[in-house]
Amino acid sequence: MKYTQLGRTGLKVSRLVLGTMNFGPQTDEADSHAIMDAALDAGINFFDTANVYGWGENKGRTESIIGNWFAKGGERRDKVVLATKVYGNMGADGAAWPNHDKLSAVNIRRAVDASLKRLKTDYIDVYQFHHIDRATPFEEIWQAVDVLVQQGKILYVGSSNFPGYKIAQANEIAARRGGTIGLVSEQCLYNLAERRAEMEVIPAAQEYGLGVIPWSPLHGGLLGGVLKKQAEGGRRASGRAADSLADPAVRTQIQAYEDLLDKHGLEPGEAALAWLLTRPGVTGPIVGPRTAEQLESALRAAELELGEELLAGLDEIFPGPGPSPEAFAW
């Protein structure tokens, strides 16, 4: 496994990030623990979760599964760079009780303590804001963060789903306050089929020294060989992939993608992950395996070397927006 620094920090993290969103809803606790053991054995040290994972009446379940795994000992917690998130309503159903969601100082404090209890740990390495909070000023957010850092409950702070201007605003306010390191990572939707992050988010992250952590690297399965699987009678596309394939132009694009990788003897999902590892500013994509086999596929992707001809072919099929601001200004 290869490692890199997380943004401008001294923290070393693996080039693949273990996403845990399926732990609980789709993968039971025993299998989730086996996947985490296999990931750690393979050298993956960066684990990502969120307080809302588990969803619905089971919100928090995923963090609890991870906490039970840490409780097994064997230096599991010490070896893991643990990232979780705050923002969403943690109530099982309906609207949140006032101050029980988003990024007010009171909710951040409450949410950290609840996550620490579920995770069975006394600190979180990277605490991430799951979404922007338009109602809470960053001065308040950073004040809450400063207290938590001083208490030793969190070490670094990252963002998720932030636009470029909010990354800039957050870190400029942190710099003016002094003593606050600011955001060190941004977790965003980024893959071959969805490259809009190249317009503003990734340039802002690079400018301010944030590591970029792409989520949904296979775009909901669209880039995982979906047409080949359908032709062979396998699992049919659902969610984002099914919605995308309803567009004939997208189906043609995905067919060209699968044909190109077949020509090079590569599995589509593995090539899509390997492509992200070539992108400037990317720390590592989040892989969210439901099974041990899916984890093994992701590990193979980390070892792939994509040639210039193949990279050019992928750019031709999935052209990016181009450099900012020229992409939209000229």
PyMOL commands that set and color helices and strands:
alter all, ss='L'
color gray80, all
select helices_A, chain A and resi 29-41+56-58+61-70+76-79+105-119+138-151+164-177+196-198+201-207+226-231+239-245+248-263+268-276+292-301+308-317+326-329
alter helices_A, ss='H'
color red, helices_A
select strands_A, chain A and resi 3-5+12-14+17-19+46-48+81-86+124-129+154-160+183-189+211-215+286-287
alter strands_A, ss='S'
color yellow, strands_A
deselect
rebuild
show_as cartoon
